[in-house]
Amino acid sequence: MQDPSEDRVILLIHKIEIIFTYTEKVSSWFGKTAKINYLPWEDWCKSVSEEESIMTWDHIAHSPNCSIEKARSLLGYQPHYSSLQALQESVSWLVERGIIKLQE
């Protein structure tokens, strides 16, 4: 039987890959290159307060990782936007209204 903690590690690695992908994409929308440095969890925790590390772990551990495959196969569902397209439209809306201010 597989150790359930192995599933958590795989899921966490998948979430980190998603975060890196999103960071790179968002940076590219503004003509920038993402500067991403990976730190092992223990090292990162030393760089922030205990409260921040607890909140971050809670966020990572409880963030949903959902699939629409069942809706596609049973209902023929086809989303109008990809996750990145929805994010880009949202960020653009925030920039246009001055809610997010870009540095020159």
BATOR-764675 format. One record per residue (C-alpha): residue number from 1; residue in three letters; x, y, z. Coordinates in steps of 0.5 Angstrom, whole numbers, plus 500, padded with zeros to 3 digits. Each point is the difference from the previous one (the first is absolute). Layout:
BATOR-764675
<pt><i>NUM</i><aa>ALA</aa><xx>X</xx><yy>Y</yy><zz>Z</zz></pt>
...
//
This chain:
BATOR-764675
<pt><i>1</i><aa>MET</aa><xx>500</xx><yy>500</yy><zz>500</zz></pt>
<pt><i>2</i><aa>GLN</aa><xx>503</xx><yy>507</yy><zz>498</zz></pt>
<pt><i>3</i><aa>ASP</aa><xx>501</xx><yy>505</yy><zz>506</zz></pt>
<pt><i>4</i><aa>PRO</aa><xx>495</xx><yy>505</yy><zz>500</zz></pt>
<pt><i>5</i><aa>SER</aa><xx>505</xx><yy>505</yy><zz>501</zz></pt>
<pt><i>6</i><aa>GLU</aa><xx>503</xx><yy>499</yy><zz>493</zz></pt>
<pt><i>7</i><aa>ASP</aa><xx>494</xx><yy>502</yy><zz>497</zz></pt>
<pt><i>8</i><aa>ARG</aa><xx>501</xx><yy>507</yy><zz>504</zz></pt>
<pt><i>9</i><aa>VAL</aa><xx>507</xx><yy>501</yy><zz>497</zz></pt>
<pt><i>10</i><aa>ILE</aa><xx>498</xx><yy>499</yy><zz>493</zz></pt>
<pt><i>11</i><aa>LEU</aa><xx>494</xx><yy>504</yy><zz>501</zz></pt>
<pt><i>12</i><aa>LEU</aa><xx>504</xx><yy>506</yy><zz>503</zz></pt>
<pt><i>13</i><aa>ILE</aa><xx>506</xx><yy>499</yy><zz>494</zz></pt>
<pt><i>14</i><aa>HIS</aa><xx>494</xx><yy>501</yy><zz>495</zz></pt>
<pt><i>15</i><aa>LYS</aa><xx>497</xx><yy>506</yy><zz>504</zz></pt>
<pt><i>16</i><aa>ILE</aa><xx>507</xx><yy>503</yy><zz>500</zz></pt>
<pt><i>17</i><aa>GLU</aa><xx>501</xx><yy>499</yy><zz>492</zz></pt>
<pt><i>18</i><aa>ILE</aa><xx>493</xx><yy>503</yy><zz>499</zz></pt>
<pt><i>19</i><aa>ILE</aa><xx>503</xx><yy>506</yy><zz>504</zz></pt>
<pt><i>20</i><aa>PHE</aa><xx>506</xx><yy>500</yy><zz>496</zz></pt>
<pt><i>21</i><aa>THR</aa><xx>496</xx><yy>500</yy><zz>494</zz></pt>
<pt><i>22</i><aa>TYR</aa><xx>496</xx><yy>506</yy><zz>502</zz></pt>
<pt><i>23</i><aa>THR</aa><xx>505</xx><yy>504</yy><zz>502</zz></pt>
<pt><i>24</i><aa>GLU</aa><xx>504</xx><yy>499</yy><zz>494</zz></pt>
<pt><i>25</i><aa>LYS</aa><xx>494</xx><yy>502</yy><zz>495</zz></pt>
<pt><i>26</i><aa>VAL</aa><xx>497</xx><yy>506</yy><zz>504</zz></pt>
<pt><i>27</i><aa>SER</aa><xx>508</xx><yy>503</yy><zz>500</zz></pt>
<pt><i>28</i><aa>SER</aa><xx>500</xx><yy>499</yy><zz>493</zz></pt>
<pt><i>29</i><aa>TRP</aa><xx>493</xx><yy>504</yy><zz>499</zz></pt>
<pt><i>30</i><aa>PHE</aa><xx>504</xx><yy>506</yy><zz>502</zz></pt>
<pt><i>31</i><aa>GLY</aa><xx>506</xx><yy>498</yy><zz>496</zz></pt>
<pt><i>32</i><aa>LYS</aa><xx>504</xx><yy>498</yy><zz>506</zz></pt>
<pt><i>33</i><aa>THR</aa><xx>504</xx><yy>493</yy><zz>502</zz></pt>
<pt><i>34</i><aa>ALA</aa><xx>498</xx><yy>497</yy><zz>506</zz></pt>
<pt><i>35</i><aa>LYS</aa><xx>505</xx><yy>499</yy><zz>505</zz></pt>
<pt><i>36</i><aa>ILE</aa><xx>499</xx><yy>494</yy><zz>504</zz></pt>
<pt><i>37</i><aa>ASN</aa><xx>504</xx><yy>497</yy><zz>505</zz></pt>
<pt><i>38</i><aa>TYR</aa><xx>498</xx><yy>493</yy><zz>503</zz></pt>
<pt><i>39</i><aa>LEU</aa><xx>501</xx><yy>500</yy><zz>508</zz></pt>
<pt><i>40</i><aa>PRO</aa><xx>499</xx><yy>493</yy><zz>504</zz></pt>
<pt><i>41</i><aa>TRP</aa><xx>494</xx><yy>501</yy><zz>504</zz></pt>
<pt><i>42</i><aa>GLU</aa><xx>505</xx><yy>500</yy><zz>507</zz></pt>
<pt><i>43</i><aa>ASP</aa><xx>504</xx><yy>506</yy><zz>497</zz></pt>
<pt><i>44</i><aa>TRP</aa><xx>494</xx><yy>504</yy><zz>497</zz></pt>
<pt><i>45</i><aa>CYS</aa><xx>497</xx><yy>500</yy><zz>507</zz></pt>
<pt><i>46</i><aa>LYS</aa><xx>506</xx><yy>503</yy><zz>503</zz></pt>
<pt><i>47</i><aa>SER</aa><xx>499</xx><yy>506</yy><zz>496</zz></pt>
<pt><i>48</i><aa>VAL</aa><xx>493</xx><yy>501</yy><zz>502</zz></pt>
<pt><i>49</i><aa>SER</aa><xx>497</xx><yy>501</yy><zz>507</zz></pt>
<pt><i>50</i><aa>GLU</aa><xx>497</xx><yy>494</yy><zz>503</zz></pt>
<pt><i>51</i><aa>GLU</aa><xx>493</xx><yy>503</yy><zz>498</zz></pt>
<pt><i>52</i><aa>GLU</aa><xx>501</xx><yy>500</yy><zz>493</zz></pt>
<pt><i>53</i><aa>SER</aa><xx>503</xx><yy>493</yy><zz>499</zz></pt>
<pt><i>54</i><aa>ILE</aa><xx>494</xx><yy>497</yy><zz>504</zz></pt>
<pt><i>55</i><aa>MET</aa><xx>495</xx><yy>504</yy><zz>495</zz></pt>
<pt><i>56</i><aa>THR</aa><xx>504</xx><yy>498</yy><zz>494</zz></pt>
<pt><i>57</i><aa>TRP</aa><xx>500</xx><yy>493</yy><zz>502</zz></pt>
<pt><i>58</i><aa>ASP</aa><xx>493</xx><yy>500</yy><zz>501</zz></pt>
<pt><i>59</i><aa>HIS</aa><xx>498</xx><yy>504</yy><zz>494</zz></pt>
<pt><i>60</i><aa>ILE</aa><xx>504</xx><yy>495</yy><zz>496</zz></pt>
<pt><i>61</i><aa>ALA</aa><xx>497</xx><yy>494</yy><zz>504</zz></pt>
<pt><i>62</i><aa>HIS</aa><xx>493</xx><yy>502</yy><zz>499</zz></pt>
<pt><i>63</i><aa>SER</aa><xx>500</xx><yy>503</yy><zz>493</zz></pt>
<pt><i>64</i><aa>PRO</aa><xx>496</xx><yy>496</yy><zz>495</zz></pt>
<pt><i>65</i><aa>ASN</aa><xx>503</xx><yy>496</yy><zz>494</zz></pt>
<pt><i>66</i><aa>CYS</aa><xx>494</xx><yy>499</yy><zz>496</zz></pt>
<pt><i>67</i><aa>SER</aa><xx>498</xx><yy>497</yy><zz>493</zz></pt>
<pt><i>68</i><aa>ILE</aa><xx>495</xx><yy>501</yy><zz>495</zz></pt>
<pt><i>69</i><aa>GLU</aa><xx>501</xx><yy>493</yy><zz>497</zz></pt>
<pt><i>70</i><aa>LYS</aa><xx>493</xx><yy>497</yy><zz>503</zz></pt>
<pt><i>71</i><aa>ALA</aa><xx>496</xx><yy>506</yy><zz>497</zz></pt>
<pt><i>72</i><aa>ARG</aa><xx>503</xx><yy>500</yy><zz>494</zz></pt>
<pt><i>73</i><aa>SER</aa><xx>499</xx><yy>492</yy><zz>499</zz></pt>
<pt><i>74</i><aa>LEU</aa><xx>493</xx><yy>500</yy><zz>503</zz></pt>
<pt><i>75</i><aa>LEU</aa><xx>497</xx><yy>507</yy><zz>498</zz></pt>
<pt><i>76</i><aa>GLY</aa><xx>504</xx><yy>502</yy><zz>494</zz></pt>
<pt><i>77</i><aa>TYR</aa><xx>503</xx><yy>506</yy><zz>504</zz></pt>
<pt><i>78</i><aa>GLN</aa><xx>505</xx><yy>504</yy><zz>497</zz></pt>
<pt><i>79</i><aa>PRO</aa><xx>502</xx><yy>507</yy><zz>503</zz></pt>
<pt><i>80</i><aa>HIS</aa><xx>500</xx><yy>506</yy><zz>497</zz></pt>
<pt><i>81</i><aa>TYR</aa><xx>507</xx><yy>502</yy><zz>503</zz></pt>
<pt><i>82</i><aa>SER</aa><xx>506</xx><yy>496</yy><zz>502</zz></pt>
<pt><i>83</i><aa>SER</aa><xx>503</xx><yy>502</yy><zz>507</zz></pt>
<pt><i>84</i><aa>LEU</aa><xx>505</xx><yy>504</yy><zz>498</zz></pt>
<pt><i>85</i><aa>GLN</aa><xx>495</xx><yy>504</yy><zz>495</zz></pt>
<pt><i>86</i><aa>ALA</aa><xx>496</xx><yy>501</yy><zz>506</zz></pt>
<pt><i>87</i><aa>LEU</aa><xx>505</xx><yy>503</yy><zz>504</zz></pt>
<pt><i>88</i><aa>GLN</aa><xx>503</xx><yy>504</yy><zz>494</zz></pt>
<pt><i>89</i><aa>GLU</aa><xx>493</xx><yy>503</yy><zz>499</zz></pt>
<pt><i>90</i><aa>SER</aa><xx>500</xx><yy>501</yy><zz>508</zz></pt>
<pt><i>91</i><aa>VAL</aa><xx>507</xx><yy>503</yy><zz>501</zz></pt>
<pt><i>92</i><aa>SER</aa><xx>498</xx><yy>505</yy><zz>494</zz></pt>
<pt><i>93</i><aa>TRP</aa><xx>494</xx><yy>502</yy><zz>503</zz></pt>
<pt><i>94</i><aa>LEU</aa><xx>504</xx><yy>502</yy><zz>506</zz></pt>
<pt><i>95</i><aa>VAL</aa><xx>505</xx><yy>504</yy><zz>496</zz></pt>
<pt><i>96</i><aa>GLU</aa><xx>495</xx><yy>504</yy><zz>496</zz></pt>
<pt><i>97</i><aa>ARG</aa><xx>497</xx><yy>502</yy><zz>506</zz></pt>
<pt><i>98</i><aa>GLY</aa><xx>506</xx><yy>502</yy><zz>504</zz></pt>
<pt><i>99</i><aa>ILE</aa><xx>499</xx><yy>495</yy><zz>505</zz></pt>
<pt><i>100</i><aa>ILE</aa><xx>507</xx><yy>496</yy><zz>498</zz></pt>
<pt><i>101</i><aa>LYS</aa><xx>505</xx><yy>506</yy><zz>499</zz></pt>
<pt><i>102</i><aa>LEU</aa><xx>506</xx><yy>498</yy><zz>495</zz></pt>
<pt><i>103</i><aa>GLN</aa><xx>507</xx><yy>502</yy><zz>502</zz></pt>
<pt><i>104</i><aa>GLU</aa><xx>503</xx><yy>503</yy><zz>494</zz></pt>
//
